[in-house]
């Protein structure tokens, strides 16, 4: 859509947000065995935030109106929360591995 018409700026931003967060969801699957609850929470938050943020921008271009008032900012805040949960999960996995690894001699 960004290449074929409409407000290319909004569509490009929506596409970029979706494309950046897709690999993050794949990376969260690597944390799943070690931190199933935190990685699942982070994944759901990334999906919800991306849908709200990108969906609101796409709706503006396709329908000429927003999904609902403050959908994009809410999606952005949810994405920030998702990244915080992801960071906490990563730190927790690193600390657990450090504790389980015997000290080098």
C-alpha positions as CSV (number, residue, x, y, z in Angstrom):
1,X,0.0,0.0,0.0
2,X,2.9,2.4,0.8
3,X,4.2,1.9,-2.8
4,X,0.8,2.3,-4.5
5,X,-0.9,5.2,-3.0
6,X,-2.4,6.7,0.1
7,X,-0.6,8.5,2.9
8,X,2.7,6.7,2.4
9,X,4.2,8.1,5.6
10,X,1.6,6.5,7.9
11,X,1.6,3.2,6.0
12,X,5.4,3.1,6.1
13,X,5.4,3.7,9.9
14,X,2.7,1.0,10.4
15,X,4.6,-1.5,8.3
16,X,7.9,-0.7,10.0
17,X,6.4,-1.3,13.4
18,X,4.9,-4.6,12.3
19,X,8.2,-5.7,10.7
20,X,10.4,-4.8,13.6
21,X,8.2,-6.7,16.1
22,X,7.8,-9.9,14.1
23,X,11.4,-11.0,14.7
24,X,11.0,-10.0,18.4
25,X,8.2,-12.5,18.6
26,X,10.4,-15.2,17.1
27,X,13.1,-14.4,19.5
28,X,10.7,-14.7,22.4
29,X,10.2,-18.3,21.5
30,X,13.8,-18.9,22.4
31,X,13.0,-17.7,25.9
32,X,9.9,-19.8,26.1
33,X,11.5,-22.9,27.7
34,X,13.3,-20.9,30.4
35,X,10.6,-18.3,31.2
36,X,7.3,-19.6,29.8
37,X,5.1,-17.1,31.7
38,X,7.1,-14.0,31.1
39,X,7.8,-14.8,27.4
40,X,4.1,-15.5,26.9
41,X,3.1,-12.2,28.5
42,X,5.6,-10.3,26.5
43,X,4.4,-12.0,23.3
44,X,0.8,-11.2,23.9
45,X,1.7,-7.5,24.7
46,X,3.8,-7.2,21.5
47,X,0.9,-8.6,19.4
48,X,-1.7,-6.3,21.1
49,X,0.5,-3.2,20.9
50,X,1.4,-3.8,17.3
51,X,-2.2,-4.4,16.3
52,X,-3.3,-1.3,18.0
53,X,-0.5,1.0,16.8
54,X,-0.2,-0.3,13.2
55,X,-3.9,-0.9,13.0
56,X,-4.8,2.6,13.9
57,X,-2.4,4.1,11.4
58,X,-3.7,1.8,8.7
59,X,-7.3,2.6,9.6
60,X,-6.5,6.3,9.1
61,X,-5.3,5.7,5.6
62,X,-7.9,3.0,4.6
63,X,-11.1,4.4,6.3
64,X,-10.1,8.0,6.9
65,X,-10.7,7.6,10.7
66,X,-9.1,6.1,13.7
67,X,-9.8,2.7,15.3
68,X,-10.8,4.6,18.5
69,X,-9.5,7.7,20.3
70,X,-5.8,7.2,21.4
71,X,-5.5,3.7,19.9
72,X,-2.0,4.4,18.5
73,X,-0.6,5.9,21.8
74,X,-2.1,3.1,23.8
75,X,-0.5,0.6,21.4
76,X,2.8,2.4,21.8
77,X,2.6,2.2,25.6
78,X,1.7,-1.5,25.4
79,X,4.8,-2.0,23.2
80,X,7.0,-0.2,25.7
81,X,5.6,-2.5,28.4
82,X,6.2,-5.5,26.2
83,X,9.9,-4.5,25.8
84,X,10.2,-4.0,29.6
85,X,8.8,-7.5,30.2
86,X,11.1,-8.9,27.6
87,X,14.1,-7.3,29.2
88,X,13.1,-8.6,32.6
89,X,12.7,-12.1,31.2
90,X,16.1,-11.9,29.5
91,X,17.8,-10.7,32.7
92,X,16.0,-13.4,34.7
93,X,17.2,-16.1,32.3
94,X,20.8,-14.8,32.4
95,X,20.8,-14.7,36.2
96,X,19.3,-18.3,36.4
97,X,22.0,-19.5,34.0
98,X,24.7,-17.8,35.9
99,X,23.5,-19.5,39.2
100,X,23.3,-22.9,37.6
101,X,26.8,-22.8,35.9
102,X,29.6,-24.1,38.2
103,X,32.4,-21.6,38.7
104,X,35.5,-22.0,36.5
105,X,38.7,-23.3,38.1
